[in-house]
Amino acid sequence: MPELILDRVTKHFKHKIAVDQVSLRLEEGVYGFLGANGAGKTTLLRMICGVLKPTSGEIRCDGAEIRKLDGEYRYLLGYLPQDFGYYPDFTAKRYLEYLAACKAVPKDISREKVQEMLRLVGLESDQRAKIRTFSGGMIRRLGIAQALLNDPEILILDEPTSGLDPKERIRFRNIISALSKGRIVILSTHIVSDVEFIADKILLMKQGQILEQGSVSEVTESVNGKVWEYLAEPEEAMRLNEAFAVSNLRNDGDKVYLRLVSDSCPCHGARQVKPGLEDVYLYYFEEVSEHVENLERRAL
């Protein structure tokens, strides 16, 4: 079981800091990276994969710098990027067989491994269809399958449920939970439910820095005393919705129920309630940070 150490990892794009002095120790388990678009998550994951080189700092696997390990490190990796490449005229089966060869999966087990992955992601019956006929959700499932082909010990998934419907998203979470034993799984997302039930550790990332990290209960504790509920008249509800971060709003008879996130009591009569992970996300990420990933794409 490998251990990953990130030591003051930083990445600059021209005059912008995409990742700023991130230090982490990652061992077996599921790590859920939560942050708004542009928080630096994709840049950080690309550095962990060795696709990007840090401007400063080091990433080590079992004590060795990953760039020195080269192919030995890549063999440990399974990676599903936010936008992964595929050949639209390939069938799903041929595509996975091709990638199995690229990943040096032994020929004697390659065919069986491809079928195993197709079954796992629910594409066995579509394996002879060309990828260009697939829906967005089917393509994401194919991407998950290719990331698992070499039975990686380090699995990195960047926005893996993009394009999946709610049923597929639940299925994906169950797959990841089942596969997490004996692996480091890094799941980057802005969808709270993707990680709330399966992550051993939540990491909140904003403007290139890790703001909070810990279990779901530990992270939610960081906004304890900052979540309120209130039953308002419709006109008052509109004013509160404009003035505060609101994580839930619904009609309740002739009034409006509000769940608000605020450092102080938002109005007379509001009462404190126990926070959830969605409240945490809203508290830290209400304002959308700069889209540093776009800078990355322009720089490459």
N, C-alpha and C positions, 0 to 999 in steps of 0.2 A: 504494500500500500504506500504510494508516494506521499510526500509532504511538499507543499508549495509554500515558498516564502517570498513575499513581495517586500522589498526593502526600499522605502522612500522613492517609489516609482513615480516619475514625472514625464509628461509628454507635452511639448510645445508645438503649436502650428503657427508659424510666423510670430505674431505678437500675442497670440491667445494661448492660455494654459488650459489644455483639455483635461489632463489628469495632474493632480497637484499633491505630490509627496504622500502617496498611498502606501501604507505598510500593513500587511496582513499575513496571517499564518493560516493556511488551509489544509485540513486533514479530511478524513473520511466523513461524508455527510453531504447534505443538500444546502447550498448557499444561495439565498434569494437576493439578488441585487435589485433594489427598487429605486427608481428615479424617473423624473420627467424626461422627455426627449431632449437631448442636448446636455444631459448631466455628465457625460463622459464615460458611460457604461460600455458602449461599443468600442471606444478607443482602448479602454482598459482590457477588455476581453481579447482584442486583437494583439495586444502586447503579451498577454498570458499565452496566447497561441503561437507567438513568435512571428506573426505576420508583420507587426510593427516593432521597431526598436525604440526603447525608451530614450528620451532625451537625457535623463539621468536616473540613477537608481538601478537596482538589480532584481531579477526574478530568478529564483533558484529552485530546482527540483532535487530533493534529497541532498541538498548541500552544494550541488553543481549548477553553475549558471546555464540557463536553458540554451543559449546560443552555442555554447561549447558542446552540449549534448547532441545538438542537431537532430539527425534522423532517429536516434535513440529516444529522444523526447517526443518527436512527432508520432512515433509508434504508440506512445501512451495516450495520445489525444484523440478525442472525437469532437468534432466542431460543426455546429449548425449556425452559420452566419445569418444575419438578418435578411440578406438577399443572397441566396446561394445559387450558383450556376448549375444549369442542367442542359441536356441536349433534347430539344422538343420532339425530334423525330425518333428518339430512342424509346423503346418500351421500358416500363418500370423495371422489369427483370433484367434487361440488357444493361440498363444504366447502373444498377446495383452490382452486377457482375463486373462491369468495367471498373467501378470504383473499388471493388474488392481486390482486383488485380493491382490497381494503383496503390492500395494500402498494404500490398504484399500479404494479403490473407492467403494462407496455403491452399493450393488448388484442390487438394483432397477434401477440404472442408468448405470451400468457397460456395459451391452450389447449395449445400445444406444451410449455410449461414444466410445466404440470400433469401431462401424460402422462410427461414425462421424470422427474419426481419420483416418480410412482407406480411406474414401472419400477425406479427406483433402490432403492426400499425394498421392492420385491416385493409391491406391492398392485395391480398393473395388472389382474389377473383379478378382483379384489374391488372395483373402483372404483364399481360401481353398487349395491353392498350398503350398507345403512344402518349407520352407525357403531355404533348400539346393539347390533348383532349381532357386533361385533368382539371378539376376545379382548384381554386386557391388552397382550400383545405387539404385536398389530396396531395398537392405539391408539398405543403408543409409536412405532412406525414411521411412523404418520401424522403424529405430532408432529414427528419428524425431517424429514419431507417439507415440512411447512409452514414450518419454520425455514429451509429452503434455497430457498424459492420465489423470493425476490428476489435470488438470487445474492449473498449478503452477504459483505462483506469482513471482518466481525467476527462470528464464530459462537459463541454462548454456549449451552452444554448443561448443564443441571442434573440430575444423576442420570439420564442419557438411557437407560441400559439396564435401568432398573427394569421388571420384568415380562417381560423377554426371556429366552428359553431359551438354553442355551449356544451353539447353532448360530446363533441370531439375534444374540447378543452378538458373536460372531466376525465375522459379516457386517457389523454396525455398525462395528466397529473398522476393518475394511477400507475401508468407505465414507469414514469420517472421515480415514483416512490418505491416501486418494486425493484428497480434497477440500482437504487442508491447504495445498497450494502456493498462495502468493499471498494467504493469509488468516491472521488471528489466530483460532485456535480455542481456546476455554477450556472445558475439560471437568471438571466438578466431580463427584466420586464418592467413595464409601467402598469401592468394589470395586477392589482393586489391579490385577487383570488387565485392567481397562478401559483403563488408561493405561500399563501397564508396557511394552508393545511398540510404542506409537505416539507417546507424548509426547516432545517434544524437551526439555521441561523439567518437572520435578516440583516442586510447591510443597506443603509439608506445613503444614496450618493447624490450630491448636488454640487454643481459648478466644480467638478473634478475632485471633490473631497468626500471622504466617508464621514457623514454627520453622526450616525448612530449605528451600533451593531450589537446583536444579541439575539436571544430567542424572541418569539413573537410577544410573549408576556413581558420580557425585559424592555423591548422596544416600545410597546404600547405604554409602559409605565412612564416613559419619558414625556408623555403628554397628559399624564394624570392631572386632573384639576383644570384642564383646558377644554373640556368637551361639555356642552350644555344642551338641554332640551327645553323647548318652550312652545306653548300653544298660543298662537297669535291671531288677531283679527286679520283679514286678508290684506288691508292696506298696510298695516304694521309689518306683516310678513314680507311684503315687497320691499319695504325700507330695510329690514334686517338682512334680506337676501343680497341687497346691493352693498351693505356696509360690512358684512362678515362672511367668512368662509362657511358655507352650509353644506354638510355632508349628506343631509337627507331633508326632503321637503315633501309633505303629502297633505292632501285635504283630509280633515277630520271633522265631519259634519259641516257646520257653518264657519269653522275655524281652520287654521293651517298649522300642522305640526312641523316644527323646525328642530333639526339637530345641528348645532352650531359649534365651530371650533374657534376659540378665542382665549387669549391669555387672561382676560378678566371677564367678569360677568357681563354679557352683552346687553342685558336689559333687566329691569326689575321683574322678578317672578321666575326668571330662568333658574333651573336647578342643574347641578353637576351630575353627570352620568359617567359610567365606566367607559373608557375609550376602547376603540377597536383599531385594527390595522388601517382601515380606510381613513379613519380620523387622523392617524399618524401621517399618512400619505398627504392628506389635504393640508395639514398643519405645516409640513416642510416644503411641499411642492405646489402650493397654490399659484405661485408666480412661475411662469415658464422661463427656464434659463436659456441662455444663448445656445444656438444649435451648433456646437463645436464639431459634431460628427460631419456636418456639411463642409466645414473647413478641412477636415481630414480627407474627404473625398476629393476636394479640389487640389489638395496638396500632393495626392498620389499620382 
